Amino acid sequence: MDVSQIAESGVLDNKKVLVAEDNPANQLVLKKLLKKVNLVPVFAENGQEALDQYKSDPGSWDLILMDCEMPVMDGYSATEAIRQFEQEAGVEKQAIIGLSAHAIDELKNKALSKGMDDYLTKPIERDSLFKTLVDYLS
């Protein structure tokens, strides 16, 4: 499915995505890409903000895009904290997609071992992102 097909299908319409990304340029790119397919992005500047936003209303998110390397709290630690919260609070497991500039199997494996469901490398390839979004949100 290409962008116009995804947008026209309505499969992603108004789904809420928490985006943990500290880089303003990456935030802008992700915002534009997500809005092209009618998603509603909400941004966190670091892992602690993402964790706090998630915990404030865990049932309101359809997906989390989590940068792995951020200040204050990195994406690995934030993901582990979210998984621990889910277990303790008895809430449904949230889909978390890791984002990293490193296309190294070792780091992808680290992300998955910390509880992320999938892993995309930056710069974000549009088709790869959209395929992942459709896979997890439809």
Protein Blocks (a to p, Z undefined) as FASTA:
>chain_A
ZZklmmmnommgoiacddddfbfklmmmmmmmmmmnopacdddfbfklmmmmmmmommlp
fbdcddfbdghiafklmmmmmmmmmmmnopacdddddddfbfcfklmmmmmmnopabdcd
ddddfklmmmmmmmmmZZ
